[in-house]
Amino acid sequence: MNKKRIRKTNQTDNSLSVDLPEKIADMLNIKNEADMLLEWKDAEALFNKEIHWDDHVDIELLDMLTETFEEHHHVFENLKDR
């Protein structure tokens, strides 16, 4: 589903800003001061909400995986050389 909206730019100090309507911010779960990734090519710009993995990773699972990799390091080293 590709939706489009026209928004005007606003002068903010030495930069231009574009307001994000509250309804869209809520729908995309974007909060104030959220990190946004800006990508551009030629005359197109794309904004994406930056994902912080520490907000989504199960720390206990990560610890278990780390222990497993450390315990079986030699096995993984042998596999990469094949």
MODELLER restraints for C-alpha pairs under 7 A, 6 or more apart:
rsr = mdl.restraints
at = mdl.atoms
rsr.add(forms.Gaussian(group=physical.xy_distance, feature=features.Distance(at['CA:7:A'], at['CA:18:A']), mean=6.60, stdev=0.5))
rsr.add(forms.Gaussian(group=physical.xy_distance, feature=features.Distance(at['CA:8:A'], at['CA:18:A']), mean=6.41, stdev=0.5))
rsr.add(forms.Gaussian(group=physical.xy_distance, feature=features.Distance(at['CA:9:A'], at['CA:16:A']), mean=6.00, stdev=0.5))
rsr.add(forms.Gaussian(group=physical.xy_distance, feature=features.Distance(at['CA:9:A'], at['CA:17:A']), mean=5.47, stdev=0.5))
rsr.add(forms.Gaussian(group=physical.xy_distance, feature=features.Distance(at['CA:9:A'], at['CA:18:A']), mean=4.88, stdev=0.5))
rsr.add(forms.Gaussian(group=physical.xy_distance, feature=features.Distance(at['CA:10:A'], at['CA:16:A']), mean=5.41, stdev=0.5))
rsr.add(forms.Gaussian(group=physical.xy_distance, feature=features.Distance(at['CA:10:A'], at['CA:17:A']), mean=5.12, stdev=0.5))
rsr.add(forms.Gaussian(group=physical.xy_distance, feature=features.Distance(at['CA:10:A'], at['CA:18:A']), mean=6.24, stdev=0.5))
rsr.add(forms.Gaussian(group=physical.xy_distance, feature=features.Distance(at['CA:11:A'], at['CA:17:A']), mean=6.41, stdev=0.5))
rsr.add(forms.Gaussian(group=physical.xy_distance, feature=features.Distance(at['CA:35:A'], at['CA:49:A']), mean=6.36, stdev=0.5))
rsr.add(forms.Gaussian(group=physical.xy_distance, feature=features.Distance(at['CA:35:A'], at['CA:50:A']), mean=5.35, stdev=0.5))
rsr.add(forms.Gaussian(group=physical.xy_distance, feature=features.Distance(at['CA:36:A'], at['CA:47:A']), mean=6.34, stdev=0.5))
rsr.add(forms.Gaussian(group=physical.xy_distance, feature=features.Distance(at['CA:36:A'], at['CA:48:A']), mean=5.57, stdev=0.5))
rsr.add(forms.Gaussian(group=physical.xy_distance, feature=features.Distance(at['CA:36:A'], at['CA:49:A']), mean=4.66, stdev=0.5))
rsr.add(forms.Gaussian(group=physical.xy_distance, feature=features.Distance(at['CA:36:A'], at['CA:50:A']), mean=5.09, stdev=0.5))
rsr.add(forms.Gaussian(group=physical.xy_distance, feature=features.Distance(at['CA:37:A'], at['CA:47:A']), mean=5.53, stdev=0.5))
rsr.add(forms.Gaussian(group=physical.xy_distance, feature=features.Distance(at['CA:37:A'], at['CA:48:A']), mean=5.04, stdev=0.5))
rsr.add(forms.Gaussian(group=physical.xy_distance, feature=features.Distance(at['CA:37:A'], at['CA:49:A']), mean=6.13, stdev=0.5))
rsr.add(forms.Gaussian(group=physical.xy_distance, feature=features.Distance(at['CA:37:A'], at['CA:50:A']), mean=5.64, stdev=0.5))
rsr.add(forms.Gaussian(group=physical.xy_distance, feature=features.Distance(at['CA:38:A'], at['CA:45:A']), mean=6.95, stdev=0.5))
rsr.add(forms.Gaussian(group=physical.xy_distance, feature=features.Distance(at['CA:38:A'], at['CA:46:A']), mean=5.79, stdev=0.5))
rsr.add(forms.Gaussian(group=physical.xy_distance, feature=features.Distance(at['CA:38:A'], at['CA:47:A']), mean=4.69, stdev=0.5))
rsr.add(forms.Gaussian(group=physical.xy_distance, feature=features.Distance(at['CA:38:A'], at['CA:48:A']), mean=6.64, stdev=0.5))
rsr.add(forms.Gaussian(group=physical.xy_distance, feature=features.Distance(at['CA:39:A'], at['CA:45:A']), mean=5.72, stdev=0.5))
rsr.add(forms.Gaussian(group=physical.xy_distance, feature=features.Distance(at['CA:39:A'], at['CA:46:A']), mean=5.19, stdev=0.5))
rsr.add(forms.Gaussian(group=physical.xy_distance, feature=features.Distance(at['CA:39:A'], at['CA:47:A']), mean=6.48, stdev=0.5))
rsr.add(forms.Gaussian(group=physical.xy_distance, feature=features.Distance(at['CA:40:A'], at['CA:46:A']), mean=6.17, stdev=0.5))
